[in-house]
Amino acid sequence: MMSSGIHARTASPSSLAGPVVVYEWGTWAPDFLIFSLFPHAARIAALPAQSVEEVMTVLPAMATRFVFHLNCTITGRFPTSRAQLIPALAARGIAAVNAEANDISKRTIQRCCLDSGLASALAGPDGPADESLIVKTNFNYGGYSERRLSDPERRLLDLPDPSDFMKTTQDYKVLPRREVDPSWWENPSLTVERFIENRDGRCYRAYCLLHHVALCELVSQKRIKKMAGNTIRRVWMFTAGNGGVDGAGPDDYPSPVVQALLRFRQSFPLDFGTIDVMEDAMGLAYVVDVNTTPYYGVPVPGLVEHLQRAVL
């Protein structure tokens, strides 16, 4: 595990984003979006058992923003002092980014969709026998990050054990309802959802920082779609707030997708990250994934500059 401390220079006053601290675990590689947005940020290695004092004493004096950047699905107790750390940051005038976005599990995302009045992909055992479903891990990315934690660390963070049945996204299964193993419905480490697809292979990823959004329309003929390997067909840059958008641009603006994003974000406290949306054959939008530590291996022209304006 990484040791505590700052591992990069503190942000300078001339930095685009101002003095930003990235409190990170599992994202040391440079190809994460946060480091394109804030290249001069101070980086503090996170540890599960860190106390408030251990974090606060290494904060730069100029810090004004503290980004929770933890590559883990459930982070409400990461660090275990988190409930005390957030008000301690506020007392120093430091805004915490993604302070409340601490559960991006698949079941939580779909519950949020239901609570928001959105279409939910969550599936149950009752329904058409030939309907296509997808069986995933409830943890993000097959629970890869959770496996990097030791058993004592998972217990400390109050995390359930990751699935032994599925260990990567390559293990996800797309199959008709009649072929779903009955035990999978009740397995807390798995989630079963409707397999949302359309004839064009079209899907969407929204990059969000506060009220600024860059929405990418992607096209891929792969059944299970990931950002890598997709073709970016169109991009819309806009700001969102009070139930509407500003600056979305052309007439082909995908209103159902954007309205689903707006409604979802009213219930889900995401300050920074990505939201993946799929459209079915009828054009109904489904939120299917959230990531608070998005990788940025496929640069999008203008995206970084647009999101940076959120904090200018």
C-alpha positions in Angstrom: 0.0 0.0 0.0 1.0 3.6 -0.6 2.4 5.6 2.3 0.7 8.8 3.4 1.9 12.2 2.1 2.0 14.6 -0.8 3.5 13.1 -3.9 3.4 16.0 -6.3 4.0 19.7 -6.2 1.3 21.9 -4.8 -0.8 23.8 -7.2 0.4 27.3 -8.0 -1.8 30.4 -7.9 -1.5 30.7 -11.7 -3.0 27.2 -12.2 -6.2 27.2 -14.2 -8.1 25.5 -11.4 -6.5 27.1 -8.4 -5.1 25.1 -5.5 -6.5 21.6 -5.9 -5.7 18.6 -3.8 -6.4 15.1 -5.2 -6.9 12.5 -2.4 -6.3 9.3 -4.4 -6.2 5.6 -4.1 -5.7 3.3 -7.1 -5.3 6.1 -9.6 -1.5 6.8 -9.6 -1.2 6.4 -13.4 -1.3 9.7 -15.2 -4.1 8.7 -17.7 -7.0 9.6 -15.5 -9.1 12.6 -16.4 -8.5 14.4 -13.1 -4.8 14.8 -13.9 -5.6 16.3 -17.3 -7.9 18.8 -15.6 -5.6 19.6 -12.8 -2.0 18.9 -13.9 -0.5 20.9 -11.0 -2.7 19.5 -8.3 -1.1 18.2 -5.0 -1.7 14.5 -4.7 -2.1 12.8 -1.4 -2.0 9.0 -1.2 -5.1 7.8 0.6 -5.0 5.0 3.2 -8.2 3.3 4.6 -7.3 3.9 8.2 -6.1 7.6 8.0 -7.2 9.9 10.7 -8.4 13.4 10.2 -5.2 14.8 11.6 -3.0 12.7 9.2 -4.8 14.2 6.2 -5.1 17.8 7.5 -1.5 18.1 8.4 -0.3 17.4 4.9 -2.7 19.7 3.1 -1.1 22.7 1.4 -1.9 26.0 3.0 -3.3 27.2 -0.3 -5.8 24.4 -0.7 -9.3 25.4 -1.7 -10.6 22.1 -3.3 -10.2 18.5 -2.1 -11.1 15.9 -4.6 -12.0 12.4 -3.3 -10.5 10.3 -6.1 -10.8 6.7 -4.8 -10.9 3.9 -7.3 -13.3 1.8 -5.2 -17.0 1.2 -5.5 -18.2 2.0 -2.0 -16.2 4.7 -0.2 -18.4 6.0 2.6 -15.8 4.8 5.1 -12.7 5.5 3.0 -10.9 6.7 5.0 -12.6 5.5 8.2 -12.5 9.1 9.4 -14.4 10.4 6.4 -17.4 11.6 8.4 -15.2 13.8 10.4 -12.8 14.8 7.6 -15.5 16.5 5.5 -16.5 19.1 8.1 -12.8 19.6 9.0 -12.2 20.6 5.4 -15.2 22.9 5.4 -13.9 24.6 8.6 -10.8 25.5 6.6 -12.8 26.8 3.7 -11.9 23.8 1.5 -14.6 22.5 -0.8 -14.8 18.7 -0.9 -15.5 17.3 -4.4 -17.5 14.1 -4.5 -17.9 14.1 -0.8 -21.2 12.4 -1.0 -20.7 10.3 -4.1 -19.6 7.3 -2.1 -21.5 4.4 -3.6 -21.4 3.7 -7.3 -22.5 0.1 -7.1 -24.8 -1.1 -9.9 -27.7 -1.8 -7.5 -27.4 1.7 -6.0 -27.4 3.3 -9.5 -30.5 1.5 -10.5 -32.3 2.3 -7.2 -31.4 6.0 -7.9 -33.0 5.7 -11.3 -36.2 4.3 -9.8 -36.3 7.0 -7.1 -35.8 9.7 -9.9 -38.7 8.3 -11.9 -36.3 7.2 -14.6 -36.4 3.9 -16.5 -34.4 1.3 -14.6 -32.5 -1.5 -16.2 -32.8 -3.7 -13.1 -34.3 -7.1 -13.9 -36.1 -9.8 -11.9 -36.8 -13.5 -12.5 -40.3 -12.8 -13.7 -40.6 -11.7 -17.4 -40.3 -13.0 -20.9 -38.1 -16.0 -21.0 -36.3 -14.9 -24.1 -35.6 -11.3 -23.0 -31.8 -10.5 -23.1 -30.3 -9.8 -19.8 -26.8 -8.9 -18.6 -25.3 -10.4 -15.4 -22.6 -8.0 -13.9 -20.8 -7.6 -10.6 -22.4 -5.2 -8.2 -18.9 -3.7 -7.7 -17.4 -1.6 -10.4 -15.2 -3.2 -13.1 -15.7 -6.7 -11.8 -14.6 -5.8 -8.3 -11.0 -5.4 -9.5 -10.1 -2.6 -7.1 -11.7 -4.3 -4.1 -9.4 -7.3 -4.6 -6.4 -5.0 -4.2 -7.5 -4.4 -0.6 -6.5 -6.9 2.0 -9.2 -8.8 4.0 -8.6 -6.6 7.1 -8.9 -3.4 5.0 -12.2 -4.6 3.5 -13.5 -5.3 6.9 -12.3 -1.9 8.1 -14.1 -0.2 5.3 -17.2 -2.4 5.8 -17.0 -3.8 2.3 -18.5 -7.2 1.3 -16.2 -9.6 -0.4 -16.1 -9.3 -4.2 -17.6 -12.0 -6.4 -15.6 -15.2 -6.9 -17.8 -16.0 -9.9 -16.9 -12.9 -11.9 -13.6 -11.2 -11.5 -13.4 -8.9 -14.6 -15.8 -7.2 -17.0 -14.8 -10.0 -19.4 -16.7 -12.4 -17.2 -20.0 -10.5 -17.6 -22.7 -12.6 -19.3 -25.4 -11.6 -21.8 -28.0 -14.3 -22.0 -31.8 -14.8 -22.1 -33.7 -14.8 -18.8 -34.4 -18.5 -19.0 -30.6 -19.2 -18.8 -30.0 -17.1 -15.7 -28.9 -19.4 -12.9 -31.5 -19.1 -10.1 -28.8 -18.5 -7.5 -27.6 -15.3 -9.3 -30.8 -13.4 -8.5 -30.1 -13.5 -4.8 -26.3 -13.2 -5.0 -25.4 -9.8 -3.4 -22.2 -9.6 -5.3 -24.0 -9.7 -8.6 -26.7 -7.7 -10.4 -28.9 -8.7 -13.2 -30.1 -6.0 -15.6 -32.0 -5.8 -18.9 -29.5 -5.7 -21.8 -30.2 -2.3 -23.3 -29.2 -2.0 -27.0 -30.2 -0.4 -30.3 -29.7 -1.2 -33.9 -27.1 1.5 -34.4 -24.8 0.4 -31.5 -25.2 3.9 -30.1 -24.4 4.9 -26.5 -23.5 8.0 -24.5 -20.9 9.0 -22.0 -21.3 12.3 -20.0 -18.2 13.8 -18.5 -19.2 16.1 -15.6 -17.5 18.6 -13.4 -20.0 20.6 -11.2 -22.5 22.1 -13.7 -20.3 21.6 -16.8 -21.0 18.6 -19.0 -19.4 17.2 -22.1 -21.7 14.6 -23.6 -20.2 12.2 -26.2 -22.2 10.0 -28.5 -20.4 6.8 -29.2 -20.9 4.0 -31.7 -19.6 0.5 -31.3 -20.7 -2.9 -32.7 -19.4 -4.7 -29.6 -22.2 -6.1 -27.5 -20.7 -4.9 -24.2 -19.6 -1.3 -24.8 -16.6 0.4 -23.3 -15.1 3.8 -24.1 -11.9 2.3 -25.6 -12.5 1.1 -29.1 -15.7 3.1 -29.6 -16.0 5.8 -32.3 -16.9 9.2 -31.0 -19.6 10.5 -33.4 -20.7 13.7 -31.8 -20.0 15.8 -28.7 -22.1 18.4 -27.0 -20.7 20.9 -24.4 -23.1 22.6 -22.1 -23.8 23.7 -18.6 -26.7 22.2 -16.6 -28.7 23.6 -13.7 -32.2 24.2 -12.5 -33.6 21.4 -14.7 -32.3 22.9 -18.0 -29.2 23.3 -20.1 -27.3 26.2 -21.7 -25.1 26.1 -24.7 -26.1 22.7 -26.0 -26.0 23.8 -29.6 -27.2 21.9 -32.6 -30.7 20.8 -33.5 -29.7 17.1 -33.2 -29.1 17.6 -29.5 -30.3 14.3 -27.8 -32.9 15.7 -25.5 -34.1 12.4 -23.9 -30.5 11.5 -22.9 -29.8 14.9 -21.5 -33.1 15.0 -19.5 -32.3 11.6 -18.1 -28.8 12.9 -17.0 -30.3 16.0 -15.4 -32.9 14.1 -13.5 -30.4 11.4 -12.4 -28.0 14.1 -11.1 -30.7 15.7 -9.0 -30.8 12.5 -7.0 -27.2 11.3 -7.3 -24.6 13.6 -5.7 -21.9 13.4 -8.4 -19.6 16.5 -8.5 -17.1 14.9 -10.8 -17.0 11.8 -13.0 -18.8 10.1 -15.9 -22.3 8.8 -16.4 -23.0 6.2 -19.1 -26.4 6.2 -20.8 -27.8 3.6 -23.2 -30.8 4.0 -25.5 -33.1 1.1 -26.3 -34.7 0.5 -29.7 -37.5 2.9 -28.8 -35.2 5.7 -27.8 -35.8 5.4 -24.1 -32.7 6.4 -22.1 -31.2 4.3 -19.3 -28.4 5.3 -16.9 -26.3 2.2 -16.6 -23.0 3.2 -15.0 -21.3 5.9 -12.9 -17.5 6.4 -12.5 -16.0 8.8 -10.0 -12.4 8.1 -11.2 -12.8 8.1 -15.0 -9.9 7.0 -17.2 -9.1 9.3 -20.0 -7.4 7.2 -22.6 -9.4 8.6 -25.5 -9.0 12.4 -25.5 -12.0 14.5 -26.6 -11.2 17.8 -28.3 -12.3 20.7 -26.1 -13.4 18.6 -23.2 -10.7 19.5 -20.7 -11.1 23.2 -21.4 -14.8 23.1 -21.0 -14.7 21.3 -17.7 -12.0 23.5 -16.4 -14.3 26.5 -16.8 -16.5 25.0 -14.1 -14.0 26.1 -11.4 -12.6 29.3 -12.9 
